């Protein structure tokens, strides 16, 4: 307990006041769809080089995100191939893009460029809507012919005979794909697309021509939307390709609330877009045995060693900690790898119960703690948690706990 208290004292907790605002309007009066010009990406990491000659070879990023396979006979002489991570300027781009050089190099045989996607890349979209594009000398991003999707390995690949700046993108998306809302707050959702003819072409490929990426603010034609559906509390008012979600004035039983949009083509379902709405006050909120919700102002320290979320109010505090990825689902452990403590004075709750002790069921679910977000969102359950009361009789017991957090990073 002393270590936990010291951790609390060492971490600066932040409470922000977020006002309820009207949702942003959907974009209107956009010009006719044409290729959208963007600036070039800037270096965003350490470049990798490889000497590859007529025998062929492979070069890939350190995180395995992109892989370039040059077949035998594609090059007539040995070349220094460079893979430079850059910021992704592609419309609706996801993750890093990559600059492959030499740019003027031409291959005698097609080279294969493959991107690996993750579950995070599917937030607000679906696998068949993922694509790879390159930026031409006019600044327009284009999808080459022959793009393929392999769901078993979560890979999107495309053949090419030249190098350029290459990026990963979502052709159709529901925005926002997730959002934290105050009680009673409204937000606008919109189904957008960046390919003029994407829906008839799902899965995303064309053998006839390269496809240009459009301004990412174009709304998808309502004829391709089968239905909107609200899974959870609140109200959803739909207008063609947009909708306004009104959060309830209480913390809903299902959290996050889900908004789903079914996409169709030629009366056939082709994909499901999902947005997750976390409806909660800022801080760490928890409920014990179905009682009243308690919210403690808090903050998060996300780092490579040990991630910590803490909340504190008037001598009461809660601490959630985990080792590993900044997002994902984590099962409680008897050690400190994945842990929970809630202290209310004389009484404390932990992710273990009994004298042996036994490990609590339930999970810690961290939905967003990546570098692109200043907030950490998620939920947790303990089925059951164990409690201990420090009084002369030292009673022990169990309780069902569920909670959620919406806290700002302090590091």
N, C-alpha and C positions, 0 to 999 in steps of 0.2 A: 504493500500500500504506500510506503514511503517513496518508492521509485515513481509510482504513478503520480503522487502529489508533486514531486520534484519536476516531473515532466510538465504537469499543469502549470506550475509556476514559471517554467522556462519558456512556455509558448505564449505568444501574444495573441489573445483572442479578440476578434473584431466583430462588432455588431453594426450592420449597415441598415439603414432605413430605406426601404424600396416603396415608392409610391405607386398606387394603382393608376394606370394610364389607359387611354383608349388605344385599341390596336392600330398598327400602321395600315394605311389603305393599300389595296393591291395595285400594282403598276398598271398604268393605262397609256394609251396613245404612243405605243412603241412603233418604230418604222417597220416597213416590210422586212421579213426575215432575210438577212444576208450574213455572210461570214463575219463574226465579231473579231475586231482587231484588238489585241492586247499588247502590253509591253512585254519584253523578254523577262524571264525569271532571273534572279540574282543568285550567286553561289550560296548554298545552304548546307555546308558540310565538306568533308574531305574527299577530294577526287581519288579515284582508283584507276590505275593504268595496267595494261597487259599488252605484251608483244604477241601478235597473232599473225601467222603467215599463211601460205597456200594450203597447209594441212588443216587449217581451221582451228577453232578454239572457242572458249566461253569466258565471259566476264560478267560478274554480278555484283550488286551492292552488298555491303556488309550485313544489312538486315534482311537480305534475300528478297527484297521488294521487287527488284527488276533483274532480269536475266537476259543476256544477249548471247545467242548461239550463232556463230559464224561457221557455215559448213565448209568442208574441204572444197577447194576450187573457187571459192567466192573471191579470194584475193590472189593477185599474181605475185605479190612480194610481201615481206613482213612489214606490218604497220603497228605503230604505237596507238592502241585504242584507249581512249580516256572516257571514264564514266563520272560525271560531275553532278552531284545532287544540287538542285536549284529550287527556288520557290515556284510553286505551281500556279501559273497564270491562266491555265486553260479554263474556259467557262465551266462552272460547276466542278472544278478540279478537286481531287481528293489526295491528301498527303503530298509528298514531295514529287516534283518532276525531275527529269534527268537530262543533262546535256551530253549527247554522244558525239565525240569528235574523233577524227577530222570530219568537219561538216561536208566538205566537197567530195569525200570518198564515195565511190560507186562500187557496188558488188556485182560480180558476174553471176552469182546465184543469190536468191533471196535469203536474207538473214532473218532470224526469228527473234522478236522482242516480246518478252512475257512479263506481265505484272501479276504478283500475288495479291489477292484481296483478303481482308479479314472480316469478321462479323461487324466490326466498327464501321467498315466501308459500306455496309448494307443499311446503316441507319437512314431511314427516310427513303429508301429505294429498294430494288431487288436485283438479283445477280444478272438477269438478262439485260438489264439497263446499264451495265457497266461497260466502259469502253476505253480504248487507247487512242490518243491523237498526237500528231506532231505539229509544230508551228512552222509555217512557211516563211519565206523572206519578206512577205507583206504583213506578217504578224497575225495571220489567220490560222486557227487550229483546224486540222483536217483529220478525218478518220480514214485510214487506208482501206483498200479492198481486202476481203478475206479474213476479217477478224473472227476468232473462235473463242468459245467459252467452255472450260472444263470444270464443272462444279465439284467433281471428286477431289481435285487438287486445289480448288479455289484459284484458278489461273485464267487470265485473259491473255491471248496471244495474237500477234499480227505479223505477217511477213513484210519485209521492206528491202529495198536495194540501196538505201541511202541513210545517212545519219542526220540528226537534227536535234531539237529539243522535244522530248517526249513526255507526255503526262497522262495520268489516269483520271477519268471523269465519270460522273453520273449523268446519263442522258435524260432521265426522268426522275424527279424527286419531289417529296412532300416537305415543305419548309414552314416552320422549323421542324427538324426531325426530333428534337426534344427541347423542352423549355421548363424553367421553374416559374411558377405563378404564385402570387399572393392569393389569399382567400378572397373570392369574389372578383378577381381580375379577369380581363378579357384579352384575347390574342387572336390575330388573324393567321390562318393557315392557307397555303396556296400550293397547287400542283404545277410545277414548272418543267420546262424541257429545253434542251439546247440543240436538238436536231430537228430540222423541218419535217422529215419523213420518218421519224424514229418509230412511231407506233406500228405502221404497216410492216416495218422491217424487223420487229422483234422476233428472234434474237438479233441483237444489233450487228448487222453485217450487210455488205452490198458487194456483189461481184461485178457491178457495172461501172461504178464511179466512186470517187472519194467524196465523203460527206463533210460539209463545213459545220463547225460549231457556231451556234447563234448566241446572241445576247442572253445571259442566264436569267433575265427577268421575264421571258415570254411564258405566258400561261398556257397550259395544255388545253387543247380544244375539248370542250365538255362531252363531245360525242365518244371520247375514249374513256370516260369515267363511268363505271358501272354503278357505284354507289359509295356514299360516305357513311361511316358508322361510328358511333360513340360507344366505347366500352368503359363504363364507369359513370360517376356522378358528374353533374353539370349540365350545360345546354349547348347544343351545336346547331347553328343556323347556316345552311348551305346555300351558296349562290354559284351554280355552275362549277368553276374550277377553284373557287375559294370558299372558305367557311370561317365563321367567327365562333370560337369556343369561349363560353362563359364558365369560369370556375365556380364551384359552390362556395358558400360562406362558411364552410367548415372543412376540416381535414377529411377527405373521402375514405371510405373503407378500402377501395382499390386504389392504390397509389404506387406508380404513376397511373393516371388515367390514359387510356389509349384512344387515339383517333385513327381510324383505318380508312384507306381509299382503295377500292378495287379497280384495277385498270383492265380494259378490255380492248380487243381488236377483232373486227368482223364477228361480233357477238361472242367471242371466246375470251375467257379470263386469261390474262397473261402475267399478272403480277399484283402484289399487294404492298402498298405503301403504308408505313406505320409511323406515327408521331407519338411521343410519350410526354405527357404533361404532369410534372410534379407539382401538386397543389399543396403548399405548406408555407408557414412563416419561415423566415430565415433563422437558422440555428439548427440544433439537434432536437427533434421532437420524438417522444416515446410514450407508449401507452402500456400500462401494466394490468393484466387480467381484465381487459376490456373497459377499464376505467377512463377517467378524464385524461386528455392529452396534456403532457408537460413539455414546454419548449425552453431550452437553455441556449443563450447566445453562445456562439462558438467559432472555431476556426480550424484550419487543416494545415498540417505540415506534410507535404508530399515529397519524398526524396528516395534515393536509390537504396537506402539502408532499411528504414522502417517508416511506414506511413502512419500518421496519427491524426485522428479527428477528435476534438475535445469540445465540451460545452461546460459552462459554469454559471451558476446563479445563486447568490446568497447562501454559500456553504454547501450547495449541492453541485455535483459534477458528474459527467459521463465521459468515458474514454473508450474509443474504438481504435484498435491498432492492427495492422497487417503488414506482412513482408511480401514483396513481389511486385507485380504489375500495378500501375496506378489505377487500373480499372478491371472489372471482372467479378466473378462470383467466388467467394471464399468460405470454406467450412471452418467452424471454430476448432481450435486446438487446445490441448491441456497446457501447452507451453505458451510463449508470448508471440508465436508466429501470427495467429489470428485470435484476438482477444477482445473482451468487453468487460467493463466495470462501470457500475452506476452506484454512486454513493449519496445517500440522503441524510446523513447525520449519523445516527446510531446504526442504521440499516444499510447494508451494501448488497448489490446483486452482481453475479459474475456468470461467465459462460461455462459453468460446471455446477454440479449439485451433489448432495450426499457426502458421506464421510470417506468414500473410496478415493477420489470422487469420480462421478460419471460425467461424460462430456455432453454439453447441451446440443440438441438438434437445432436446425435452422441454419441460416447463412447470412453473411455480410455481402451486399450487392452494391458495388461501386460503379455507377453508370458513367460518370465523367470526371476524370482527374487528369486529363491530358495537358500537354503544354499549351494548347490553343485556348484553354478556358481558365478563367480566374476563379471559378467556383468548382466545388466538388458536390455532386449529387448522388443520392443512393438511398437504399433501404436496408433494414436488418430485422431478423427474427431470432428469438431464442425460445425453443420448445423442449423443455422449459429452461429458464434460468434458475440458478440456485441463489437463495438469499441467506444472509447471516446477520443476526442482530447482536450488537456488542452491549449486552447488559448482564447483570449478575446471573441470569438463567441461560444466556447464550443460545436462544432458540434458533433453529434452522428450518428452511422450507423451500418450496419452489413456486415459480410464477411464470405465466406466459407473457412474453414481452415482444412487442413489435415497434418499430420506429423508422425514422427517416431523417435525412440530413440534407441541408442546403447551406453550405458554409463556404466562406471565402478563404482562399489560400493565403497564408501569412508568410510564405517563403518564396 
